[in-house]
Amino acid sequence: MKLLKPALLLLASLLVASGPLQAARLLSLVESRPAAPEFTLNDVDGKPVSLADFRGRVLVINFWATWCPSCRKEMPSLERAADWLKQYDAALIGVNVGERPKQVKRYLAEEPVTFPILLDPDMKMSTEWDATRLPVTYVVDPEGRIVYRALGSREWDAPELLVPIRSLGLER
């Protein structure tokens, strides 16, 4: 891990200048940067979590479901990305789309993650965010604007993804 941090820092410095170009291959830039739709959902423990809780921080929101093979495949890399982003005061959350809490808890008992998992059983938030195909991930800047969208699974701990996401916190 000690060797990984300097290597990531070197790669980060090389990618900062070309960050938007690199990200374009993996993240779709939302050029208009619309305001992210507000939400308040309960996490798997019943605690309410809202978009406002993350104001001032970069936020990655991954929409997923337990029945989605691509969603399940990317979950370990999301866990690693969440861990890396924490050190830069950025956050990652998962929003489960349309499933019952028991189903989600059963999956998380087998494949635990440390980042918050929110429940959208009526799919209201998912509809507002145009998360009808899964997985889909949005990146929100510290001002609450959507900057990137990624449809389909990714290896979320890849520096080509993390550096541009992290750089959004430096724009202030």
Disulfide bonds with the S-S distance in Angstrom:
Cys68-Cys71 2.45
